[in-house]
Amino acid sequence: MRNHPIKLAFTDDSIFQQNMIQLLIERDTVFDLFFICGDGLDLIKRLEFEDELPEVCIIDFHMPNMGGVAAASEISARFPSIKLFGYTATTDFCEIKEFKRNGGVHVFPKTNPTSMLEKINSWTYNDDLC
């Protein structure tokens, strides 16, 4: 059993998505929302200055400045302890494959964020994040 909440960062340029994730996470004690960013570049800058890193980053694919696929490459190279999850409306197999090649663990559709959080918790709880 985990003795602490899963430290999570969320990155999406949609204020609606940001608010929805924040509300879902506030409803339980499984996750500790470290911070929310609006694009991949903001996420990387934030990670550079944090004293403690999140265990998990959920990243949207399509954002201004830097999207999730490019951000995954940079983050997995510089912060390899962070588990990266895609969160997207895309069905482009090549883009999903590229995200995984860049260090992403799994890609979730934006259709069911509750299921996404449950699955991330299950993987983290069972130490299956690899």
C-alpha positions as CSV (number, residue, x, y, z in Angstrom):
1,M,0.0,0.0,0.0
2,R,1.2,3.5,-0.9
3,N,2.0,5.7,2.1
4,H,1.7,9.0,0.3
5,P,-0.3,10.5,-2.6
6,I,0.9,10.2,-6.1
7,K,2.6,13.5,-6.9
8,L,1.2,14.7,-10.3
9,A,1.7,17.5,-12.7
10,F,-0.9,18.2,-15.4
11,T,-0.3,20.1,-18.7
12,D,-3.1,21.2,-21.1
13,D,-3.8,24.5,-22.7
14,S,-7.5,24.2,-22.1
15,I,-8.7,25.9,-19.0
16,F,-11.7,23.6,-19.0
17,Q,-9.5,20.5,-18.9
18,Q,-7.3,22.1,-16.2
19,N,-10.3,22.8,-14.0
20,M,-11.8,19.3,-14.6
21,I,-8.6,17.5,-13.6
22,Q,-8.2,19.8,-10.6
23,L,-11.7,19.1,-9.4
24,L,-11.3,15.3,-9.9
25,I,-8.1,15.2,-7.9
26,E,-9.4,17.4,-5.1
27,R,-12.2,14.8,-4.5
28,D,-9.8,12.0,-3.4
29,T,-6.5,11.5,-1.6
30,V,-4.8,9.3,-4.1
31,F,-3.1,12.2,-6.0
32,D,-1.4,15.4,-4.9
33,L,-1.6,18.0,-7.7
34,F,1.8,19.7,-7.7
35,F,1.0,22.1,-10.5
36,I,-0.8,22.7,-13.8
37,C,0.9,24.2,-16.9
38,G,-0.5,25.5,-20.1
39,D,2.1,23.9,-22.5
40,G,5.1,21.7,-22.6
41,L,7.6,24.5,-22.5
42,D,6.0,25.9,-19.3
43,L,6.1,22.3,-17.8
44,I,9.8,21.9,-18.5
45,K,10.7,25.3,-17.1
46,R,8.6,24.5,-14.0
47,L,10.4,21.1,-13.5
48,E,13.8,22.9,-13.7
49,F,13.0,25.0,-10.7
50,E,11.1,22.5,-8.5
51,D,12.9,21.2,-5.3
52,E,10.8,18.0,-5.6
53,L,9.7,16.5,-8.9
54,P,6.3,15.0,-9.5
55,E,6.1,11.2,-10.0
56,V,3.7,11.5,-12.9
57,C,3.1,14.1,-15.6
58,I,-0.1,14.0,-17.7
59,I,0.5,15.9,-21.0
60,D,-1.8,17.0,-23.7
61,F,-0.5,16.4,-27.2
62,H,-1.6,19.6,-28.9
63,M,-0.6,22.8,-27.2
64,P,1.0,26.1,-28.2
65,N,4.8,26.7,-27.8
66,M,5.5,23.0,-27.2
67,G,3.2,20.0,-27.6
68,G,3.2,16.8,-25.6
69,V,5.2,14.7,-28.0
70,A,8.2,17.1,-28.0
71,A,7.9,17.7,-24.3
72,A,8.0,14.0,-23.6
73,S,11.3,13.7,-25.4
74,E,12.8,16.5,-23.4
75,I,11.4,15.4,-20.1
76,S,12.4,11.8,-20.4
77,A,15.9,12.8,-21.2
78,R,16.3,15.3,-18.4
79,F,14.0,13.9,-15.7
80,P,13.9,10.1,-16.3
81,S,12.2,9.4,-13.0
82,I,9.0,11.1,-14.1
83,K,6.4,8.8,-15.6
84,L,4.8,10.5,-18.6
85,F,1.2,9.9,-19.8
86,G,-0.4,11.4,-22.8
87,Y,-3.9,12.9,-22.7
88,T,-5.3,13.6,-26.1
89,A,-8.2,13.7,-28.5
90,T,-5.9,12.5,-31.3
91,T,-6.4,9.1,-32.9
92,D,-3.2,9.5,-35.0
93,F,-1.4,6.2,-34.5
94,C,1.9,7.7,-35.6
95,E,1.7,10.5,-33.1
96,I,0.8,8.1,-30.3
97,K,3.7,5.9,-31.3
98,E,6.1,8.8,-31.3
99,F,5.0,9.9,-27.8
100,K,5.7,6.4,-26.5
101,R,9.1,6.3,-28.3
102,N,9.9,9.6,-26.6
103,G,9.4,8.1,-23.1
104,G,5.6,8.1,-22.7
105,V,4.1,5.2,-20.7
106,H,0.6,5.2,-22.1
107,V,-1.8,7.5,-23.9
108,F,-5.3,8.1,-22.7
109,P,-8.2,9.6,-24.7
110,K,-9.8,12.8,-23.3
111,T,-13.2,11.0,-23.2
112,N,-12.8,9.6,-19.6
113,P,-10.4,11.4,-17.2
114,T,-11.8,9.5,-14.2
115,S,-10.8,6.2,-15.8
116,M,-7.4,7.7,-16.7
117,L,-6.7,8.6,-13.1
118,E,-7.9,5.2,-11.8
119,K,-5.6,3.4,-14.3
120,I,-2.6,5.6,-13.3
121,N,-3.3,4.9,-9.6
122,S,-3.5,1.2,-10.3
123,W,-0.2,1.1,-12.2
124,T,1.6,3.2,-9.7
125,Y,0.2,1.3,-6.7
126,N,1.3,-2.0,-8.3
127,D,4.7,-0.6,-9.4
128,D,3.8,-1.5,-13.0
129,L,5.0,1.9,-14.4
130,C,7.8,0.9,-16.7
